[in-house]
Each structure stands twice: as C-alpha cells, then as structure tokens.
C-alpha cells in the first residue's frame, strides 16, 4: 500500500473518531461541560501511558538513542526558528492577541495523539518513528511553556523553565527514555506492560472524541468570522512542514527520520494552544477554531504532503 493511501486512511479514521464525539454530543448523550474532566484523563493517564508503551517496548540501541536525542534538538531548533520568523513577520499585528495566537498555532501540532498512529502505520517495521512522535511531544511542550508563552502574553515573566520540564508530557517521556535505556522491556512484568499498552491505546480515539464534542458546540459561521484560524491552518499544515522537511533534507539523516519530521510537522494544531489560552484567560474561542479547522483540513494536506516521500 502506498504512503498516500496509508496516511489518507489513518487521517480518515481519526476523523471518524471525531465524528462519533460530534454525533453523541448533538444527540445529547454527552455533555460538553464534562470535556475538562475527560481531557484530564487523557492528559494525566492515557497520554503518559502512550509515551511509555511506545518507547519502553523498543529494543535498546545506542545509535537509536542518539537519533532520538538528535530529533529532540532539531525539532526544538526548527520550532524556535519558525516561531521567531512568524512573530517578526507579524509586524504591527503583534499587538493583536489573535495574531499572536496564530503565530504559536502555526508550529504547535498534535504530534502525539494524531501524528503517532500515522507514522506507526507508515513505518510498521521502524519503531523509532513512533518514538520520534513522543520526542516531538516533549520538545513541543518545552517550547510551549517558554517561547510560546512569551509570544502569547508579550511578557517574559510568564516564561517558566520549571513548567516546560515538569509537565505530564515531558516527565513520562523522560521516564520512558530511562526505562528504555535500562532494558525495561525484558525486565518489567508483561502484565504491567500490557496494562500500559491498553490504557495508552485509547489516547487517539479519546482525543478525537473530545475534539468532536467541542466541534458540536460551534456553528459553521464561526469559522468565517476571522481570518486567523485559516492563516494558522495554512501555516501549520503547509508552511511549517515544508520548512521542517526542507531543513532535514540538507542534513545526513535517515529516510525514516526525514519522513517522520514531515508527517509529524504536518499534523493539525494541538490542543495545547487552547490550554495556554485558558490559563491566561483570553482567546479560548479562537484557539479552539484553529485546532478544529486545521484538523478538518488535514484530511487533504497530510496525504498530499506524503507524496513528497
């Protein structure tokens, strides 16, 4: 099966999960007010289990470890570079919170819950591709709580190195890397590993259910009241992945590494932009529209970008 077919199939499957949440909410079987509770389960339980399951179940390899650390460095550098470039290009628009939100939305992608199943399906014989997704999640959170917070608030005092490292994404990824290096795959009881796998495997459906429920609370008209969600989607789904892929093409890296950069960079806007807006009590609606619109449009852009591989 071609890469195009695999990516298209996986994107359609994630949208099917999303439609289930949408329909349940419209049928009044799910209450949107409960989204925060469901999101907490995803963030603090399912997500960490997904990271642990992905990395711990790999066979230890020094070269693979170096590759994952290199992936961390490159994604940090590319996100920082693109963020600063977009921020500078905004000019006077930087005074507008909505455009500052657009800047961070253009690089913050759903690389874990949305991206991991895609790279896993494209590279079933290369477990490092799925691990790259987890590493990307960690680097994204580091950037989110430092550079993104500064751009969003226009105030350095909100930047937090502590928050960038001690969060429900970076901590489990770091723990997973330690267990992986210790060969935990062959030492931990299979019952424990199986339990972690079972909980982690529901992460993607649960994430998309939440997005579907959130979509049910919006009207079609709301997506056309501002150009920001469309600009953010354009930047996130096309500009950012093409820049990222262009950079790694210049470096002596493996095909799996390069393809993972492209596919993961092409994922839609992450819900972390909504989390940041909620923490700072501003822009929740525009952040939600960026995440939802880019998710819907990704059914076209991700398969098309996969043709570059």
Buried (B, 14 or more C-beta within 10 A) or exposed (E): EEBBEBBBEBBEBBBEBBBBBBBBBBEEEBEEEEBEEBBEBBBEBBBBBBBBBBBBBBEEEEEBBEBBEBBBEBBBEBBBBBBEBBBEEBEEEBEEBBBBBBBBBBBBBBBBBBBBBBBBBBBEEBBBBBBBBBBBBBBBBBBBBBBBBBBBBEEEEBBEEEBBBEBBBBBBBBBBBEBBEEEBBEEBEEEEBEEBBEBBBBBBBBBBBBBBBBBBEBEEEBBEEBEBBBBBBBBBBBBBBBBBBEBBEEEEBEEBBBBBBBBBBBBBBBBBBBBBBBEBEBBBBBBBBBBBBBBBBBBEBBBBBBEBB
